[in-house]
Structure formats: C-alpha cells, structure tokens
Amino acid sequence: MSLSPSILVIYVAAALAEIGGCFAVWAVLRLDRSALWLVPGFVSLALFAGLLTMIDSAAAGRAFAAYGGVYIAASLGWMWLIEDVRPDRWDVAGLVLCLIGASTILWGPRGA
C-alpha cells in the first residue's frame, strides 16, 4: 500500500469524522451538553467507518492500523486547535513513534 494523495485525504477525512463523533459523545457525557449532540456524532462515526472502507488494502486490519498514525496526529491537532491545549514534547515524541509504526505497516517489505 502506498500513501497516495487520495489515501491521505481519505485518512484525514476519516480522522476528522471519528474525532468529531467521539467529541460529540464526550461533550454529552463530560461537558453536560444536550443529548442532541449524539445525532451528528453518530452520523460522523458512521461516515468515519465508511471512509475507511475506501482504502485499497487486502487486509482491513492493515488499513486500520496504518490509519492509527493519522488519527493520533489529527487528535493532537484537535487538542491544539479546538481545545486550545498545546501538545507538549511527550505528545510530539509519542506521535513520532506512532508515525514510525504506521510507516512500517504501510511500507514494510511483505514476504511472498
């Protein structure tokens, strides 16, 4: 699997949909927002699941695992831009480790 621009767009869109959906549940359960937040949240989570099916991979698990690095990067971006909490050096170090792992999954040599 190579990281073409279309795969990157799908992964980023999936990450935004997943984070948005999860944040809606967080807002209801932790921030005392209206349960109506769950409606767009669940739609967003369904969109996330649908987007991941668009990844061209022989194994769903590999597509999901590689997506993990994008999700972590997007989550830290959400934290910084939406929640106004700047990632610290440990957040960045963890992200780098995860991106190395995701890259290994994407581009690691596969045995015959």
C-alpha positions in Angstrom: 0.0 0.0 0.0 1.4 3.4 -0.9 0.4 6.7 0.6 -1.1 8.4 -2.5 -2.8 11.8 -2.1 -6.2 10.2 -2.3 -5.4 7.8 0.6 -4.1 10.7 2.7 -7.3 12.6 2.0 -9.4 9.6 3.0 -7.4 9.1 6.2 -7.6 12.7 7.2 -11.3 12.9 6.5 -11.8 9.7 8.5 -9.8 11.1 11.4 -11.9 14.3 11.4 -15.1 12.3 11.3 -14.0 10.0 14.1 -12.7 12.7 16.3 -15.9 14.8 15.7 -18.1 11.9 16.5 -16.2 10.9 19.6 -16.1 14.5 20.8 -19.9 14.7 20.5 -20.2 11.8 22.9 -17.5 13.4 25.2 -19.5 16.7 25.1 -22.7 14.9 26.2 -21.1 12.7 28.9 -18.4 15.0 30.2 -19.4 18.6 29.3 -23.1 18.3 30.1 -24.2 19.2 26.5 -27.6 18.2 25.1 -28.1 14.6 24.1 -28.9 16.0 20.7 -25.2 16.3 20.1 -25.3 12.5 19.7 -27.2 12.7 16.5 -24.5 14.4 14.4 -21.9 12.5 16.5 -23.2 9.1 15.4 -23.6 10.2 11.8 -20.0 11.4 11.9 -18.9 8.0 13.3 -20.8 6.2 10.5 -19.1 8.4 8.0 -15.7 7.5 9.6 -16.4 3.8 9.2 -17.5 4.2 5.6 -14.4 6.2 4.7 -12.1 3.5 5.9 -13.7 1.0 3.6 -12.5 3.2 0.7 -8.8 2.3 1.5 -7.5 -0.1 -1.1 -5.9 -2.8 1.1 -6.0 -6.6 1.0 -6.5 -6.6 4.8 -8.8 -4.3 6.7 -6.7 -4.6 9.8 -3.6 -3.2 7.9 -5.7 -0.3 6.6 -7.0 0.4 10.1 -3.6 0.1 11.8 -1.9 2.4 9.3 -4.7 4.9 9.9 -3.8 5.0 13.6 -0.8 7.3 13.0 -3.0 9.8 11.1 -5.6 9.6 13.8 -3.1 10.4 16.5 -1.7 13.4 14.6 -5.3 14.6 14.0 -6.2 14.2 17.6 -3.2 16.3 18.8 -4.2 18.9 16.2 -7.7 18.9 17.5 -6.4 19.3 21.0 -4.4 22.3 20.0 -6.8 24.0 17.6 -10.2 23.2 19.2 -9.4 22.7 22.8 -6.6 25.3 23.0 -4.2 22.8 24.7 -0.8 22.9 23.0 0.9 19.4 22.6 3.9 19.1 24.8 7.2 17.3 23.9 5.9 14.0 25.2 2.9 14.3 22.9 5.1 15.0 20.0 7.5 12.2 20.9 4.6 9.8 21.1 3.3 11.0 17.7 6.7 10.4 16.1 6.9 6.9 17.5 3.4 6.2 16.2 4.1 7.6 12.7 7.2 5.4 12.5 5.0 2.4 13.4 2.3 3.4 10.8 5.0 3.9 8.2 6.4 0.4 8.9 2.9 -1.0 8.5 2.4 0.8 5.2 5.8 0.3 3.6 7.4 -2.6 5.3 8.5 -5.4 3.0 6.0 -8.2 2.7 7.2 -11.8 2.3 5.9 -14.0 -0.5 
